[in-house]
Amino acid sequence: MRSDGWGRLPPGQRAAALVDAARSYLDTGDLSAAGSALLDADRTAPAEVRSRPVARTLLAEIIQRTPAPADVARLATTVGLIPNTPSN
């Protein structure tokens, strides 16, 4: 992902690769890196995370396994995995 060719890939392909990386991180128990990869994918091509079932499943697993960092929780709320409740 840090090679010169990475930036020449279309955003959708970069985001898909980041979703795959998130899956690998999750499989090895690195929830922080998995969340970061999904956030990067969402910044790169939001539809890859917000519309693809595999990305939504990974995000759901992250938020179920650990208290999610605020940015990951916001993404989960955006995609509808966490109800958006108004604060008092």
C-alpha positions in Angstrom: 0.0 0.0 0.0 3.0 2.3 0.3 4.3 1.6 -3.1 4.2 4.2 -6.0 1.6 2.1 -7.8 -0.9 2.3 -4.9 -1.9 5.8 -5.8 -2.5 4.9 -9.4 -5.1 2.3 -8.6 -8.7 3.5 -8.8 -10.2 4.5 -5.4 -12.6 1.5 -5.4 -9.8 -0.9 -5.8 -7.7 0.8 -3.1 -10.7 0.7 -0.7 -11.4 -3.0 -1.6 -7.8 -3.8 -0.7 -8.1 -1.9 2.6 -11.3 -3.9 3.4 -9.3 -7.1 2.7 -6.5 -5.8 5.0 -9.1 -5.1 7.7 -10.3 -8.8 7.4 -6.7 -10.0 7.9 -6.1 -7.7 10.9 -9.4 -8.9 12.4 -8.4 -12.5 11.8 -5.1 -11.9 13.7 -6.9 -10.1 16.6 -5.6 -6.6 15.8 -8.9 -4.8 16.2 -7.3 -1.4 16.1 -5.6 -1.9 12.8 -8.8 -3.5 11.4 -10.8 -0.4 12.4 -8.1 1.9 10.9 -8.1 0.0 7.6 -11.9 0.4 7.4 -11.7 4.1 8.2 -9.1 4.5 5.5 -11.3 2.5 3.0 -14.2 4.7 3.9 -12.2 7.9 3.3 -10.9 6.5 0.0 -14.2 5.2 -1.5 -17.2 5.3 1.0 -19.4 3.0 -1.1 -16.9 0.2 -0.6 -17.6 0.3 3.2 -21.1 1.6 3.4 -22.6 -0.7 0.7 -20.6 -3.9 0.7 -21.8 -6.6 3.1 -18.3 -7.9 3.9 -17.2 -4.4 5.1 -20.3 -4.0 7.2 -19.8 -7.5 8.7 -16.2 -6.6 9.6 -17.3 -3.3 11.1 -20.0 -5.1 13.2 -17.4 -7.6 14.5 -15.1 -4.8 15.5 -17.7 -2.9 17.5 -19.0 -6.2 19.1 -15.6 -7.3 20.3 -14.3 -4.2 21.9 -15.3 -0.7 22.9 -14.9 1.0 19.6 -12.9 4.2 19.2 -15.1 7.2 18.5 -14.3 7.4 14.8 -15.1 3.7 14.3 -18.3 4.1 16.3 -19.2 7.1 14.1 -18.7 5.0 11.0 -20.8 2.2 12.4 -23.6 4.8 13.1 -23.3 6.1 9.6 -23.8 2.7 8.0 -26.7 1.9 10.4 -25.0 -0.6 12.7 -25.5 1.5 15.8 -28.7 3.4 16.2 -28.2 7.2 16.1 -29.7 8.3 19.4 -30.0 12.0 20.2 -28.0 13.1 23.3 -29.8 14.8 26.1 
